[in-house]
């Protein structure tokens, strides 16, 4: 039997808290959920409550959601942080703060379920002594992903991917060596990619955050580089502005 989880939902909007709680209940993975309307009330809860996951809004009155990260440094058992926000521009900052995941409002049921399942799987792996001894690098946990093409199947190392671009019901996957035309849409490809090393930009692109070397806001371009290879892609201006690379 899978052990049930505990969650803390932090959002200044009551309707958002209730909706997320309802969606979490539907996953049937939680036996206790608590809510907080601010960072201060969340910290009050955390003095006597140890959640496995914190679902955290970012833009709230008073302190923003990122301030909780610092407060959690003192906790022995640190919970996983899932940022839940309507603003795409915080994605990279979330990665820098070692967030477990990042969900955009309105929260998609399938994306939420996938997030929870991924947390359960990773927590289970971390509790296996043999795995703890090897301590694999996050990039090495998935050495290859399986991609369907029009002619067969390609096996690709995710670390070699620079970006993925939507092309109708297909997806072009650009690696350091070549481009693959995948017979899956961008959403299906996204499900294959590990963790949050990859950032979804609008409806058209997924980029490898680790490969970003230059952001040109004036030309609305991002340059991605790896192993001596470099490629520049043009991004819609509204999404270029969303990328905060401080």
Backbone as CSV, one residue per row, in Angstrom:
resi,resn,N_x,N_y,N_z,CA_x,CA_y,CA_z,C_x,C_y,C_z
1,UNK,0.838,-1.196,0.000,0.000,0.000,0.000,0.879,1.254,0.000
2,UNK,0.556,2.208,-0.870,1.318,3.453,-0.949,0.968,4.344,0.236
3,UNK,1.995,4.824,0.902,1.771,5.708,2.047,1.150,7.018,1.578
4,UNK,0.137,7.465,2.294,-0.535,8.711,1.938,0.339,9.907,2.285
5,UNK,0.096,11.006,1.574,0.898,12.209,1.746,0.155,13.269,2.546
6,UNK,0.937,14.237,3.038,0.389,15.419,3.704,0.762,16.645,2.884
7,UNK,-0.168,17.574,2.766,0.074,18.758,1.931,-0.312,20.032,2.652
8,UNK,0.417,21.100,2.336,0.078,22.446,2.790,-0.131,23.300,1.547
9,UNK,-1.307,23.922,1.448,-1.647,24.783,0.314,-1.559,26.227,0.766
10,UNK,-0.714,27.013,0.090,-0.505,28.407,0.475,-0.916,29.308,-0.692
11,UNK,-2.003,30.047,-0.504,-2.508,30.949,-1.548,-3.386,31.994,-0.883
12,UNK,-3.248,33.248,-1.292,-4.048,34.301,-0.656,-5.492,34.311,-1.125
13,UNK,-5.803,33.566,-2.202,-7.177,33.496,-2.703,-7.858,32.230,-2.180
14,UNK,-8.938,32.420,-1.454,-9.648,31.280,-0.867,-10.153,30.322,-1.935
15,UNK,-10.679,30.868,-3.037,-11.221,30.015,-4.099,-10.122,29.145,-4.705
16,UNK,-8.911,29.709,-4.836,-7.788,28.944,-5.391,-7.378,27.825,-4.433
17,UNK,-7.393,28.119,-3.120,-7.041,27.091,-2.134,-8.038,25.937,-2.182
18,UNK,-9.306,26.266,-2.222,-10.345,25.232,-2.212,-10.312,24.392,-3.483
19,UNK,-10.080,25.055,-4.628,-10.036,24.319,-5.886,-8.862,23.357,-5.913
20,UNK,-7.693,23.813,-5.472,-6.524,22.940,-5.471,-6.718,21.775,-4.510
21,UNK,-7.318,22.040,-3.358,-7.588,20.970,-2.395,-8.498,19.910,-3.017
22,UNK,-9.491,20.366,-3.764,-10.415,19.440,-4.428,-9.673,18.577,-5.455
23,UNK,-8.790,19.211,-6.224,-8.034,18.471,-7.232,-7.072,17.480,-6.590
24,UNK,-6.490,17.858,-5.459,-5.589,16.948,-4.753,-6.351,15.759,-4.174
25,UNK,-7.552,16.013,-3.687,-8.389,14.921,-3.173,-8.678,13.892,-4.271
26,UNK,-8.864,14.385,-5.492,-9.173,13.494,-6.611,-8.028,12.525,-6.907
27,UNK,-6.804,12.908,-6.550,-5.663,12.011,-6.794,-5.665,10.826,-5.837
28,UNK,-6.387,10.955,-4.705,-6.470,9.901,-3.678,-5.089,9.565,-3.096
29,UNK,-4.193,10.548,-3.096,-2.841,10.332,-2.579,-2.592,11.056,-1.261
30,UNK,-3.597,11.772,-0.741,-3.388,12.588,0.450,-4.369,12.195,1.550
31,UNK,-3.850,12.146,2.779,-4.735,11.885,3.914,-4.846,13.088,4.847
32,UNK,-4.067,14.137,4.566,-4.181,15.353,5.370,-3.748,16.556,4.535
33,UNK,-4.588,17.575,4.536,-4.285,18.817,3.832,-4.624,19.998,4.726
34,UNK,-3.728,20.967,4.779,-3.986,22.189,5.514,-3.780,23.374,4.573
35,UNK,-4.361,24.503,4.960,-4.309,25.672,4.093,-3.800,26.895,4.846
36,UNK,-3.166,27.792,4.090,-2.677,29.046,4.652,-2.876,30.139,3.604
37,UNK,-3.231,31.345,4.077,-3.520,32.434,3.138,-2.361,33.407,2.972
38,UNK,-1.248,33.148,3.655,-0.087,34.034,3.553,1.157,33.270,3.985
39,UNK,2.313,33.873,3.733,3.563,33.255,4.162,3.614,33.156,5.689
40,UNK,3.142,34.188,6.347,3.156,34.186,7.809,2.302,33.056,8.375
41,UNK,1.087,32.906,7.854,0.222,31.830,8.355,0.772,30.458,7.971
42,UNK,1.471,30.383,6.831,2.104,29.125,6.440,3.206,28.752,7.433
43,UNK,4.019,29.728,7.811,5.083,29.475,8.784,4.513,29.052,10.136
44,UNK,3.360,29.614,10.485,2.694,29.204,11.726,2.289,27.732,11.656
45,UNK,1.761,27.334,10.505,1.379,25.928,10.322,2.597,25.015,10.404
46,UNK,3.704,25.468,9.830,4.896,24.627,9.745,5.581,24.410,11.089
47,UNK,5.192,25.167,12.104,5.779,24.954,13.430,5.281,23.655,14.063
48,UNK,4.107,23.187,13.624,3.557,21.955,14.208,2.998,21.003,13.148
49,UNK,3.385,21.220,11.904,2.884,20.384,10.812,4.028,20.139,9.834
50,UNK,4.253,18.878,9.483,5.336,18.516,8.570,4.756,17.943,7.273
51,UNK,4.452,18.794,6.324,3.882,18.311,5.061,4.940,17.661,4.186
52,UNK,4.498,16.744,3.337,5.396,16.170,2.344,5.568,17.125,1.172
53,UNK,4.485,17.812,0.831,4.490,18.757,-0.279,3.864,20.080,0.143
54,UNK,4.446,21.188,-0.319,3.843,22.510,-0.139,3.500,23.041,-1.521
55,UNK,2.220,23.310,-1.737,1.766,23.912,-2.992,1.673,25.416,-2.748
56,UNK,2.535,26.159,-3.415,2.824,27.531,-2.998,2.591,28.546,-4.108
57,UNK,1.702,29.495,-3.848,1.531,30.636,-4.750,2.752,31.538,-4.595
58,UNK,3.031,32.364,-5.576,4.203,33.231,-5.507,3.834,34.665,-5.156
59,UNK,2.942,35.258,-5.926,2.594,36.655,-5.684,1.463,36.740,-4.674
60,UNK,1.814,37.117,-3.443,0.844,37.260,-2.361,1.138,38.546,-1.606
61,UNK,0.136,39.110,-0.930,0.385,40.310,-0.117,1.438,40.031,0.952
62,UNK,2.267,41.015,1.243,3.343,40.810,2.213,4.495,40.079,1.561
63,UNK,4.996,39.042,2.198,6.106,38.270,1.641,5.634,37.399,0.479
64,UNK,6.507,37.251,-0.546,6.134,36.367,-1.645,6.500,34.925,-1.304
65,UNK,6.047,34.007,-2.160,6.238,32.594,-1.873,7.680,32.162,-1.758
66,UNK,8.600,32.842,-2.452,10.004,32.441,-2.414,10.610,32.584,-1.017
67,UNK,10.040,33.466,-0.196,10.605,33.688,1.134,10.490,32.448,2.020
68,UNK,9.538,31.572,1.727,9.378,30.352,2.526,10.592,29.432,2.361
69,UNK,11.222,29.476,1.178,12.379,28.613,0.923,13.441,28.821,1.992
70,UNK,13.721,30.083,2.310,14.737,30.396,3.329,14.297,29.883,4.697
71,UNK,13.014,30.062,5.018,12.510,29.617,6.318,12.607,28.102,6.494
72,UNK,12.508,27.367,5.385,12.528,25.909,5.456,13.929,25.338,5.674
73,UNK,14.957,26.174,5.525,16.325,25.694,5.701,16.555,25.110,7.092
74,UNK,15.776,25.560,8.067,15.957,25.099,9.442,15.255,23.766,9.722
75,UNK,14.377,23.339,8.808,13.626,22.109,9.044,14.481,20.885,8.708
76,UNK,14.370,19.876,9.558,15.143,18.653,9.359,14.667,17.909,8.126
77,UNK,13.364,17.727,8.019,12.784,17.053,6.857,12.136,18.098,5.954
78,UNK,12.839,18.476,4.908,12.341,19.534,4.027,11.285,18.982,3.070
79,UNK,10.144,19.633,2.980,9.095,19.182,2.054,9.437,19.558,0.620
80,UNK,8.783,18.905,-0.316,8.910,19.298,-1.712,8.089,20.559,-1.955
81,UNK,8.629,21.474,-2.757,7.934,22.725,-3.060,7.412,22.674,-4.490
82,UNK,6.107,22.889,-4.636,5.497,22.996,-5.956,4.900,24.396,-6.065
83,UNK,5.493,25.220,-6.915,4.950,26.559,-7.114,3.725,26.477,-8.015
84,UNK,2.665,27.146,-7.604,1.421,27.170,-8.371,1.069,28.633,-8.609
85,UNK,1.211,29.095,-9.831,1.059,30.516,-10.101,0.510,30.764,-11.497
86,UNK,-0.017,31.941,-11.720,-0.530,32.328,-13.030,0.544,32.992,-13.878
87,UNK,1.754,33.120,-13.351,2.806,33.878,-14.019,3.953,32.980,-14.459
88,UNK,4.172,32.874,-15.781,5.226,32.030,-16.328,6.622,32.564,-16.015
89,UNK,6.742,33.878,-15.778,8.070,34.482,-15.675,8.875,34.025,-14.463
90,UNK,8.230,33.313,-13.532,8.945,32.883,-12.336,9.549,31.488,-12.474
91,UNK,9.413,30.862,-13.639,9.839,29.467,-13.788,11.325,29.275,-13.494
92,UNK,12.164,30.117,-14.059,13.602,29.940,-13.872,14.001,30.233,-12.432
93,UNK,13.387,31.247,-11.829,13.671,31.538,-10.431,13.261,30.366,-9.549
94,UNK,12.173,29.699,-9.922,11.731,28.520,-9.169,12.781,27.422,-9.223
95,UNK,13.387,27.228,-10.391,14.437,26.220,-10.532,15.627,26.566,-9.657
96,UNK,16.002,27.843,-9.668,17.148,28.274,-8.877,16.896,28.065,-7.383
97,UNK,15.627,28.070,-6.987,15.276,27.845,-5.590,14.992,26.369,-5.309
98,UNK,15.381,25.508,-6.263,15.290,24.053,-6.103,13.867,23.577,-5.849
99,UNK,12.933,24.191,-6.548,11.545,23.741,-6.457,11.427,22.346,-7.055
100,UNK,10.510,21.551,-6.513,10.294,20.225,-7.070,9.566,20.318,-8.404
101,UNK,8.595,21.227,-8.485,7.839,21.375,-9.731,7.217,22.763,-9.790
102,UNK,6.611,23.050,-10.929,6.090,24.394,-11.214,4.839,24.215,-12.067
103,UNK,3.682,24.619,-11.532,2.418,24.462,-12.236,1.789,25.822,-12.501
104,UNK,1.239,25.968,-13.697,0.575,27.225,-14.059,-0.920,27.137,-13.782
105,UNK,-1.466,28.235,-13.277,-2.919,28.334,-13.129,-3.535,28.680,-14.486
106,UNK,-4.751,28.208,-14.768,-5.511,27.251,-13.972,-4.861,25.867,-14.015
107,UNK,-4.814,25.216,-12.849,-4.113,23.944,-12.728,-4.819,22.863,-13.539
108,UNK,-4.030,22.173,-14.350,-4.548,21.073,-15.155,-4.534,19.786,-14.326
109,UNK,-5.649,19.069,-14.310,-5.751,17.841,-13.510,-4.650,16.841,-13.845
110,UNK,-4.396,16.637,-15.139,-3.399,15.660,-15.546,-2.002,16.089,-15.115
111,UNK,-1.700,17.391,-15.257,-0.383,17.878,-14.863,-0.187,17.738,-13.350
112,UNK,-1.232,18.020,-12.584,-1.150,17.891,-11.131,-0.939,16.437,-10.725
113,UNK,-1.695,15.548,-11.338,-1.559,14.123,-11.026,-0.162,13.628,-11.367
114,UNK,0.368,14.083,-12.503,1.717,13.686,-12.916,2.755,14.194,-11.919
115,UNK,2.553,15.422,-11.430,3.459,16.013,-10.445,3.469,15.186,-9.157
116,UNK,2.297,14.841,-8.658,2.195,14.073,-7.410,2.811,12.683,-7.583
117,UNK,2.506,12.049,-8.717,3.044,10.712,-8.967,4.561,10.744,-9.052
118,UNK,5.100,11.783,-9.694,6.550,11.919,-9.811,7.184,12.073,-8.428
119,UNK,6.524,12.830,-7.547,7.047,13.010,-6.195,7.065,11.678,-5.443
120,UNK,5.980,10.917,-5.561,5.893,9.623,-4.880,6.983,8.687,-5.376
121,UNK,7.191,8.660,-6.686,8.203,7.777,-7.268,9.603,8.167,-6.807
122,UNK,9.896,9.462,-6.817,11.238,9.904,-6.429,11.488,9.700,-4.941
123,UNK,10.454,9.909,-4.138,10.623,9.681,-2.705,10.867,8.208,-2.438
124,UNK,10.162,7.346,-3.177,10.361,5.914,-3.026,11.767,5.500,-3.392
125,UNK,12.305,6.089,-4.473,13.667,5.776,-4.889,14.679,6.199,-3.827
126,UNK,14.436,7.362,-3.207,15.395,7.880,-2.229,15.417,7.058,-0.952
127,UNK,14.374,6.237,-0.739,14.305,5.431,0.477,14.915,4.042,0.292
128,UNK,15.424,3.746,-0.921,16.073,2.464,-1.174,17.561,2.605,-0.887
129,UNK,18.121,1.878,0.097,19.520,2.054,0.491,20.500,1.961,-0.668
130,UNK,20.273,0.993,-1.593,21.212,0.833,-2.703,21.265,2.102,-3.548
131,UNK,20.137,2.757,-3.726,20.105,3.985,-4.509,20.833,5.106,-3.795
132,UNK,20.723,5.139,-2.459,21.380,6.191,-1.694,22.897,6.089,-1.813
133,UNK,23.386,4.872,-1.906,24.829,4.677,-1.996,25.360,5.248,-3.310
134,UNK,24.651,5.001,-4.410,25.134,5.450,-5.706,24.921,6.949,-5.916
135,UNK,23.906,7.534,-5.296,23.610,8.963,-5.406,23.731,9.469,-6.831
136,UNK,22.900,9.002,-7.746,23.030,9.412,-9.136,22.719,10.884,-9.323
137,UNK,23.390,11.452,-10.302,23.105,12.835,-10.676,21.728,12.902,-11.309
138,UNK,20.932,13.969,-11.022,19.588,14.073,-11.590,19.556,13.891,-13.102
139,UNK,20.575,14.388,-13.829,20.586,14.258,-15.270,20.781,12.801,-15.690
140,UNK,21.343,11.940,-14.772,21.636,10.569,-15.117,20.484,9.632,-14.777
141,UNK,19.473,10.108,-14.090,18.365,9.246,-13.701,17.633,8.722,-14.933
142,UNK,17.550,9.523,-15.972,16.942,9.100,-17.215,17.997,9.266,-18.293
143,UNK,18.650,8.167,-18.685,19.747,8.261,-19.648,19.244,8.400,-21.074
144,UNK,18.049,7.851,-21.342,17.476,7.966,-22.685,15.963,8.054,-22.583
145,UNK,15.374,8.757,-23.524,13.923,8.756,-23.647,13.562,8.166,-25.004
146,UNK,12.388,7.588,-25.059,11.946,6.910,-26.284,10.992,7.822,-27.033
147,UNK,11.343,8.155,-28.279,10.562,9.087,-29.083,10.086,8.400,-30.360
148,UNK,8.796,8.469,-30.608,8.240,7.887,-31.834,8.442,8.852,-33.004
149,UNK,8.934,8.318,-34.089,9.098,9.104,-35.312,8.212,8.511,-36.407
150,UNK,8.211,9.144,-37.568,7.379,8.642,-38.663,7.922,7.331,-39.234
151,UNK,9.193,7.061,-38.972,9.792,5.849,-39.529,10.117,4.781,-38.488
152,UNK,9.964,5.107,-37.215,10.284,4.134,-36.181,10.400,4.765,-34.814
153,UNK,11.472,4.457,-34.101,11.679,4.947,-32.748,13.104,5.465,-32.598
154,UNK,13.236,6.611,-31.943,14.558,7.165,-31.643,14.755,7.164,-30.135
155,UNK,15.971,6.843,-29.690,16.311,6.856,-28.277,17.308,7.999,-28.058
156,UNK,16.893,8.985,-27.260,17.653,10.223,-27.142,18.030,10.484,-25.691
157,UNK,19.262,10.901,-25.482,19.706,11.345,-24.155,19.125,12.735,-23.911
158,UNK,18.284,12.917,-22.879,17.670,14.225,-22.646,18.685,15.349,-22.485
159,UNK,19.851,15.025,-21.911,20.866,16.054,-21.699,21.379,16.638,-23.005
160,UNK,21.209,15.894,-24.121,21.695,16.379,-25.414,20.692,17.287,-26.122
161,UNK,19.469,17.367,-25.591,18.422,18.164,-26.240,18.616,19.650,-25.946
162,UNK,18.628,20.454,-26.997,18.691,21.907,-26.839,17.295,22.489,-26.686
163,UNK,16.402,22.088,-27.599,15.026,22.571,-27.507,14.105,21.643,-28.292
164,UNK,12.813,21.781,-28.028,11.773,21.085,-28.773,10.794,22.134,-29.293
165,UNK,10.364,21.987,-30.537,9.459,22.973,-31.136,8.226,22.279,-31.688
166,UNK,7.056,22.830,-31.354,5.799,22.274,-31.843,5.670,22.511,-33.346
167,UNK,5.169,21.498,-34.036,4.915,21.598,-35.476,3.605,20.889,-35.761
168,UNK,2.497,21.561,-35.432,1.188,20.926,-35.549,1.077,19.775,-34.580
169,UNK,0.747,18.594,-35.088,0.670,17.398,-34.251,2.026,16.717,-34.092
170,UNK,3.050,17.324,-34.663,4.398,16.788,-34.577,5.264,17.705,-33.722
171,UNK,6.485,17.245,-33.436,7.446,18.045,-32.667,8.829,17.848,-33.261
172,UNK,9.526,18.949,-33.473,10.922,18.886,-33.887,11.799,18.943,-32.642
173,UNK,12.635,17.927,-32.449,13.542,17.862,-31.303,14.950,18.134,-31.804
174,UNK,15.537,19.222,-31.333,16.864,19.619,-31.767,17.899,19.224,-30.714
175,UNK,18.822,18.343,-31.077,19.906,17.940,-30.191,21.216,18.552,-30.698
176,UNK,22.294,18.251,-30.013,23.599,18.771,-30.434,24.002,18.204,-31.799
177,UNK,23.489,17.025,-32.143,23.929,16.348,-33.350,22.993,16.502,-34.533
178,UNK,21.680,16.480,-34.290,20.735,16.508,-35.408,19.345,16.911,-34.930
179,UNK,18.435,17.012,-35.874,17.037,17.282,-35.563,16.219,16.019,-35.816
180,UNK,15.290,15.750,-34.892,14.396,14.608,-35.024,12.976,15.116,-35.199
181,UNK,12.269,14.626,-36.208,10.854,14.953,-36.355,10.061,13.869,-35.661
182,UNK,9.448,14.234,-34.542,8.754,13.280,-33.681,7.269,13.277,-34.005
183,UNK,6.675,12.095,-34.086,5.256,11.976,-34.424,4.369,12.082,-33.197
184,UNK,4.801,12.871,-32.195,4.001,13.174,-31.007,3.923,14.684,-30.871
185,UNK,2.818,15.176,-30.283,2.720,16.615,-30.081,3.613,17.060,-28.927
186,UNK,3.751,18.366,-28.771,4.695,18.894,-27.792,4.340,18.464,-26.365
187,UNK,3.047,18.372,-26.066,2.622,17.958,-24.730,3.072,16.548,-24.398
188,UNK,2.978,15.633,-25.380,3.405,14.252,-25.166,4.910,14.163,-24.988
189,UNK,5.633,14.978,-25.755,7.096,14.986,-25.601,7.463,15.508,-24.215
190,UNK,6.759,16.534,-23.767,7.039,17.114,-22.449,6.910,16.070,-21.350
191,UNK,5.957,15.156,-21.489,5.758,14.114,-20.489,6.959,13.170,-20.396
192,UNK,7.728,13.076,-21.478,8.876,12.179,-21.494,10.104,12.799,-20.835
193,UNK,10.131,14.132,-20.733,11.345,14.809,-20.283,11.442,14.814,-18.765
194,UNK,12.647,14.674,-18.217,12.821,14.547,-16.764,12.792,15.872,-16.032
195,UNK,12.166,15.860,-14.843,12.244,16.984,-13.913,11.852,18.310,-14.512
196,UNK,12.450,19.395,-13.978,12.145,20.724,-14.480,13.395,21.372,-15.074
197,UNK,14.311,20.525,-15.580,15.443,21.068,-16.315,14.969,21.705,-17.615
198,UNK,13.771,21.274,-18.065,13.207,21.787,-19.306,12.067,22.756,-19.002
199,UNK,12.076,23.889,-19.702,11.098,24.947,-19.472,10.165,25.055,-20.664
200,UNK,8.864,25.009,-20.400,7.873,25.207,-21.464,7.682,26.708,-21.672
201,UNK,7.819,27.152,-22.919,7.620,28.563,-23.252,6.440,28.654,-24.196
202,UNK,5.325,29.138,-23.673,4.120,29.254,-24.491,3.681,27.905,-25.028
203,UNK,3.100,27.923,-26.213,2.596,26.696,-26.810,3.567,26.063,-27.801
204,UNK,4.672,26.757,-28.074,5.513,26.325,-29.184,6.841,25.697,-28.799
205,UNK,7.397,26.042,-27.643,8.758,25.611,-27.334,8.888,24.972,-25.954
206,UNK,9.812,24.025,-25.868,10.373,23.551,-24.609,11.874,23.724,-24.757
207,UNK,12.521,24.405,-23.821,13.954,24.623,-23.928,14.679,24.009,-22.740
208,UNK,15.916,23.607,-22.981,16.774,23.065,-21.930,17.399,24.238,-21.188
209,UNK,16.953,24.463,-19.960,17.414,25.607,-19.172,18.931,25.626,-19.022
210,UNK,19.543,24.452,-18.870,20.979,24.363,-18.653,21.772,24.828,-19.865
211,UNK,21.124,24.882,-21.034,21.842,25.226,-22.265,21.708,26.708,-22.647
212,UNK,20.945,27.483,-21.893,20.780,28.899,-22.236,22.092,29.640,-21.994
213,UNK,22.594,30.289,-23.038,23.822,31.069,-22.897,23.604,32.558,-23.182
214,UNK,22.531,32.894,-23.888,22.294,34.299,-24.210,20.812,34.560,-24.415
215,UNK,20.331,35.630,-23.809,18.957,36.079,-24.009,19.007,37.479,-24.609
216,UNK,18.499,37.620,-25.828,18.482,38.908,-26.528,17.044,39.407,-26.571
217,UNK,16.706,40.274,-25.614,15.338,40.765,-25.546,14.991,41.653,-26.735
218,UNK,15.969,42.411,-27.231,15.717,43.328,-28.341,15.300,42.574,-29.597
219,UNK,15.971,41.457,-29.868,15.659,40.648,-31.054,14.700,39.502,-30.747
220,UNK,14.302,39.382,-29.488,13.419,38.283,-29.061,14.030,36.932,-29.422
221,UNK,15.285,36.730,-28.995,16.004,35.500,-29.322,16.650,34.886,-28.093
222,UNK,16.766,33.566,-28.114,17.498,32.837,-27.083,18.567,32.008,-27.783
223,UNK,19.790,32.055,-27.280,20.867,31.220,-27.810,21.128,30.076,-26.834
224,UNK,21.147,28.860,-27.384,21.379,27.649,-26.601,22.667,27.004,-27.090
225,UNK,23.516,26.598,-26.158,24.813,26.026,-26.542,25.135,24.791,-25.702
226,UNK,25.806,23.823,-26.364,26.257,22.616,-25.653,27.296,21.903,-26.504
227,UNK,28.361,21.454,-25.863,29.410,20.678,-26.530,29.929,21.368,-27.788
228,UNK,30.092,22.675,-27.720,30.641,23.416,-28.846,29.639,23.759,-29.926
229,UNK,28.424,23.223,-29.833,27.379,23.525,-30.798,26.466,24.609,-30.242
230,UNK,25.982,25.479,-31.128,25.151,26.596,-30.688,24.011,26.808,-31.676
231,UNK,22.845,27.177,-31.146,21.696,27.468,-32.000,20.922,28.625,-31.394
232,UNK,20.389,29.480,-32.245,19.603,30.624,-31.795,18.182,30.476,-32.305
233,UNK,17.218,30.634,-31.420,15.811,30.509,-31.806,15.068,31.791,-31.447
234,UNK,14.083,32.107,-32.265,13.284,33.309,-32.052,12.045,32.945,-31.249
235,UNK,11.799,33.709,-30.194,10.696,33.445,-29.272,9.729,34.628,-29.316
236,UNK,8.397,34.366,-29.272,7.452,35.486,-29.211,7.810,36.463,-28.098
237,UNK,7.707,37.737,-28.405,8.173,38.775,-27.480,7.541,38.656,-26.109
238,UNK,6.252,38.314,-26.044,5.597,38.244,-24.738,6.181,37.150,-23.862
239,UNK,6.760,36.114,-24.477,7.360,35.036,-23.704,8.823,35.306,-23.388
240,UNK,9.508,36.030,-24.262,10.880,36.463,-23.964,10.885,37.283,-22.684
241,UNK,9.910,38.167,-22.543,9.843,39.019,-21.360,9.559,38.220,-20.103
242,UNK,8.965,37.038,-20.279,8.659,36.201,-19.125,9.891,35.568,-18.499
243,UNK,10.972,35.430,-19.267,12.160,34.741,-18.774,13.009,35.681,-17.939
244,UNK,13.054,35.403,-16.643,13.852,36.211,-15.722,15.146,35.467,-15.460
245,UNK,16.227,35.922,-16.059,17.504,35.238,-15.943,18.457,35.937,-14.989
246,UNK,17.942,36.497,-13.928,18.799,37.183,-12.958,19.752,36.189,-12.309
